[in-house]
Amino acid sequence: MATKKTPKASVLVVDDDRVTRLLVKTTLVKAGFAVRVANDGAAAVKAVRAKRFDLMVLDVWMPRLDGFGVLERLKKVKRAPKVIVMTSDDTPETMLRAIREQASQHIHKPVDPAELVSIVRDTLKVGAEPPIQVVSARPNWVELVVPCTRAAAQRIHDVMSKLEGDLPEDVREAVSYAFRELLLNAVEWGGRFDPKRTVRISYLRATRMLLYRIADPGPGFKMDGLVHAAISHPGAPIEHVQIREDKGLRPGGFGLVMVRAHVDELIYNEKQNEVVFVKYLDKAVT
């Protein structure tokens, strides 16, 4: 008896540049996907109304109807495909707008074939999740509501790291580390990796300081209860290692110690399910 073949995932590639369309199509066909192409946004909308696709790889800036226009129209399409936007314009404003319009992922142009295949496969594997909500997308005030999943946290970290592009490298690295550590803590410990729960993130950029606020949905914690973390053993910074081993926890526990070393101020609310960190951009300000 013949084995029933699994249908190939269907992908619509949309780009007004012929060379990019050909590259993306060829790459995805070789990777085992069923691929069709459209040379602009209007053709893409017509195609998804006529046929169901699992995924759309969508250029942002195109004549007639750009990628954002396509995303807006997809909201009215039943069983619309997931969307990966591709653009050389990976400014925070563009990326946040793509998130607001509910694109699932993004990829930088010129497209790297191996990265493209990896992102397409990962996007297709992820089940339906609540979208990331963009409350504010001003360059000096960004506010987001993020589902408690590792994938959403990683995507937001990638986007937010571009907000500090004009700062010295050491400052960018310090802020990026602190934000990633605290965000993952919020998603894991506060949200328990439950996509129905959300973390609220605020980013404020002033002339002489940068501030992040992260609020998770958990009950909070007490610092003296973190016996598995290095921060609870200031005089013996590796004592927690044995405690983690006894509890069967993964190696680590240095996160909060490292965060404090990377930022100028770290402040928790009373329940300690909200945290603010500040990085001063002028050391004369205290």
Secondary structure, DSSP 8 states (H G I E B T S, - for coil): ---------EEEEE-S-HHHHHHHHHHHHHTT-EEEEESSHHHHHHHHHHS--SEEEEESS-SSS-HHHHHHHHTTSTT--EEEEEES---HHHHHHHHHTT--EEEESS--HHHHHHHHHHHHHS------EEEEEETTEEEEEEES-HHHHHHHHHHHGGGGTTS-HHHHHHHHHHHHHHHHHIIIIITTT-TTSEEEEEEEE-SSEEEEEEE-SS----GGG-TTSGGG-TT-TTHHHHHHHHHT--S---HHHHHHHHSSEEEE-SSSSEEEEEEESSTT--
